Amino acid sequence: MKARKCPSCGKEVVGRADKRFCSDECRIFYNNALRKKRRSRNLPQIRAIVANVREIDRADAKFLLKMLRLVSKVFKIMSTFAKTRNYRT
């Protein structure tokens, strides 16, 4: 049988056949490192998106509030004209 090595620290893994890491600490360290690598790869795009969203929020906040007020008024008016239906069971 082939000896399995922990991908984090390189120690021999003892236990179940599908066990990959020698301990919980190695598993957590390994997965955190993978996440950090993925995040750093996408970081420029994420920063650009966040900057764009902030700019849109600043520019359109007043406009969006106006639109929301108008829409809520329209729905209030529509709800006053709506008839309730009586369903027979």
Phi and psi in degrees as a GROMACS rama.xvg file:
@    title "Ramachandran Plot"
@    xaxis  label "Phi"
@    yaxis  label "Psi"
@TYPE xy
-79.4871  134.2  LYS-2
-74.7867  134.263  ALA-3
-96.7828  143.78  ARG-4
-112.743  144.5  LYS-5
-71.1853  127.784  CYS-6
-68.3515  -16.7377  PRO-7
-87.3975  -53.0693  SER-8
-112.568  -16.3868  CYS-9
90.063  -0.114414  GLY-10
-71.1137  162.142  LYS-11
-73.0132  137.884  GLU-12
-95.3799  126.128  VAL-13
-116.816  133.322  VAL-14
140.417  -145.949  GLY-15
-58.621  159.18  ARG-16
-68.363  -28.0583  ALA-17
-98.8493  9.76319  ASP-18
-74.2123  133.826  LYS-19
-105.702  -31.5036  ARG-20
-116.178  154.207  PHE-21
-78.9406  -23.8466  CYS-22
-154.676  167.873  SER-23
-64.3096  -36.1505  ASP-24
-61.3933  -42.8937  GLU-25
-65.8739  -40.5281  CYS-26
-62.1043  -46.5524  ARG-27
-64.827  -44.9898  ILE-28
-60.447  -45.0018  PHE-29
-63.1585  -47.7696  TYR-30
-68.0605  -36.5423  ASN-31
-63.8612  -39.8651  ASN-32
-64.6906  -39.7655  ALA-33
-63.2313  -44.9069  LEU-34
-62.1725  -41.3439  ARG-35
-63.8716  -39.2881  LYS-36
-65.96  -42.6227  LYS-37
-64.0812  -42.641  ARG-38
-63.8107  -42.2752  ARG-39
-67.3328  -28.9345  SER-40
-69.4295  -35.0639  ARG-41
-99.3224  3.22658  ASN-42
-59.5626  -43.7461  LEU-43
-60.3327  -40.5122  PRO-44
-67.2281  -40.8916  GLN-45
-63.6746  -43.1617  ILE-46
-62.9563  -40.7212  ARG-47
-64.6136  -41.3305  ALA-48
-64.2266  -44.7913  ILE-49
-62.139  -42.4858  VAL-50
-63.0016  -41.2306  ALA-51
-64.4783  -42.0567  ASN-52
-64.1665  -40.6919  VAL-53
-62.9919  -42.0392  ARG-54
-63.7931  -44.0387  GLU-55
-62.4066  -42.1556  ILE-56
-60.6218  -43.7957  ASP-57
-65.0856  -43.9894  ARG-58
-74.8121  -38.4393  ALA-59
-104.053  4.24263  ASP-60
-61.5698  -46.4419  ALA-61
-65.9457  -43.19  LYS-62
-61.7946  -44.2537  PHE-63
-64.0056  -39.619  LEU-64
-62.9123  -41.6765  LEU-65
-60.6166  -46.2706  LYS-66
-63.173  -40.9783  MET-67
-63.6056  -39.945  LEU-68
-63.4456  -44.1599  ARG-69
-62.7636  -44.7208  LEU-70
-63.1308  -42.2311  VAL-71
-64.868  -36.2998  SER-72
-64.3417  -43.0509  LYS-73
-60.8357  -43.8382  VAL-74
-67.4113  -34.4827  PHE-75
-64.5515  -43.1196  LYS-76
-64.3205  -44.4137  ILE-77
-63.1991  -37.798  MET-78
-69.4409  -25.0367  SER-79
-73.1805  -28.1743  THR-80
-89.2277  -13.7498  PHE-81
-70.0255  137.486  ALA-82
-98.2681  142.389  LYS-83
-84.8019  139.008  THR-84
-98.3325  140.25  ARG-85
-101.225  115.1  ASN-86
-98.5633  135.383  TYR-87
-91.1869  137.975  ARG-88
